[in-house]
Amino acid sequence: MEAKDTVLEIMRKEHKPLSAGQIAEISGLDRKEVDKAMKTLKNEDLIVSPRRCYWEPKK
C-alpha cells in the first residue's frame, strides 16, 4: 500500500480533521513521507482543509 493510500485510510477512519503530525504518529510513517502523500492527495483533490494545518477527506 502506498503512503497516500495509508494517509487517506487513516483520515477516513478517524472521522475528524487531522494534522500531518497526527497522521505520522498514528501510521508510523515518517513525517516527510506523510507531507509528500498529503501534497499528492491535495493535488488530486481528494482532501480538503477545514481549518489551517488540518485535513480531512473530501466528501
Secondary structure by P-SEA (a helix, b strand, c coil): ccaaaaaaaaaaaacccccaaaaaaaacccaaaaaaaaaaaaaacccccccccbbbccc
